[in-house]
């Protein structure tokens, strides 16, 4: 069963949460970008280039967080996706849009509950509960909260009508 955590966060918010995950998890992890064939592994959240910026929509970039020594399974084209790597946590970063008018939401998700993915999800959720405000089922990072009212909080994409944006009610 899939589980998700949807959030709005800045680069600093994400570094704060995921650095704590890196410290608390019982095994070494890597971040591997989905959809790519180079299978580059990032050892820490701080190593990911461009973190905190997106062009215009949710899900533009996605990473698997998985145990460092686990085998990476690819599709026929050699690309990495979570469906083939169920012992992982998917991380879609949040980010400020390229035109700097909106903060696009991010997400953590697991496809299947197993010992590894469940541990990753449980720890991230605990950290998010401690680090973020929760409103209407969404997590809002501390720094992101300061941007509310200054930027659109985008749930789908920059080109979608503002009626679909997140509103703190």
N, C-alpha and C positions, 0 to 999 in steps of 0.2 A: 504494500500500500504506500503510495506516495505521500510524503509530508513536506510542507513548505513553511518557510519563514519569509515574509515579505518585509522590506525595509527601505527607508530613505537614509542615506549616510554619505558623509564626505569621505575623502581619502583618509583623513586623520581618524574619523570614526571607525572605518573598516580596519585600519592598522591597529587601533586599540583593541578591537574585538578579536581579530585573528591572531594578534601577537599573544593574547591570553590563551587562545586555543592551542597555539604552538607550545606554550609553557605547560598547559594542563593535560594534554592528551598523553596517553600512556605509550605512544610509539612515535617515531619520526614520520613526518608527512612531507609530501611534495604537492605543488600546485601545477597542474598540466592543462594547457589551454585546449579547449574542445574545438573540433572542426579543423584542426591543423594536422599536418603530416610530419612536422619536425620533432614532435614529442618533447619539446624543451621542458625541463622540470625546474621550477623555482622552489628554493628551499624555504623561503620565508615570504610573507605577504609584502614585505618591504622591497623585495627583489622584482616585483611585477611592474614593468614599465607602463606608464600611462594610467595607472590606477586613479580612479576618481574623476575621469572624464569619459564621456560617451558622445557619439555624434548626434543621434536623435531619438533612439528608442531603447526600450528594455530588451535585454537578451542579446545585444550586439556582440558581446564578448562573454565567454563562460569558461570556467575552470573546474576541473575535478580536483578535489582535495582527497588524497588517498595515501595509504601507507607507502613509505619510501621504497620498500623492497617488493611491493606487490607487482605482479606482471600486468602490464598495460595491454589491454585488448583493443584492437582497432577494427574498423569496418573494412570492406573490400577495397576501398580507396586509400586505406592507411590512416584514416582520420579517427580521432578519439571522441567518444561520446559516453555519457553516463549509462545508457541502456546496456552497453557491453561491459561496463565496469561497475557492477552493483555494490561493490565494497568501497564506496566512495560517497562523498558529499559534494553536490554540485554547488558552485558559487558563481552567481551572476552579479558582478559588482554594480553598485549604484554609481551614478556619476553626474557631474554638471555637464549640461549640453554644450556642444561646440560653440553655439552662439551665446552662451552664458545666460540664457533666460530661464532655464529650468533645471531642476534636480530630478533625474530619472531614477526610478526605483530599482532596487536590487533584490536578490532572492537567494536563499539557501534551500536545497531540496535533496531528498533521498528518494530513490525509485523503489527500493526494496529494503525492508527491515532485516538486518543481520547484525551480528556482533560489532562489526567495524563501522558501518554506516550509522547504526543507532547510537554508538558511543560518540561519534563526531557530531551528530545532530543534537544529542542531549547536552553536550558541553556547550555548543554554540548557543543553544536556546537559553541555557542558564546564564551565560555571559551577556546575551542580548537583554535578558530580563533585568540584569544588574546595571548594565551600561546605558540602556535606552529607555525612552518613554514609550509606552504602548497605548495606541489610540486606534479604536475600531479595528483591532486585529493587526495593525501595522506597527512596526518598530521604527522609532525615529531617533537617530543618533543625536548626541548632545550638540555637536557643531551644526548638524543639519537642522536641528530645531531653531537655531538662530537665523537660518536662512528663510524660514517660513514667512511668507508675506513679501519677501524680496524676490524670490524665484517661484516659478510654478513648480508644484510637486507632481511630476508626470507619471501617470500609471501605465500608459500605453506607449505613446510616442509624441514627439514634439509637434508633429503636424496634425494631431488629433485635436478636436475642439476642447477648450478649457473646461467644459462641463464634465469631462472625464477625469480631470485632475483630482488628486486627493485633497480633501478639505478637512481641516481640524475643526470639528463641530462640537 
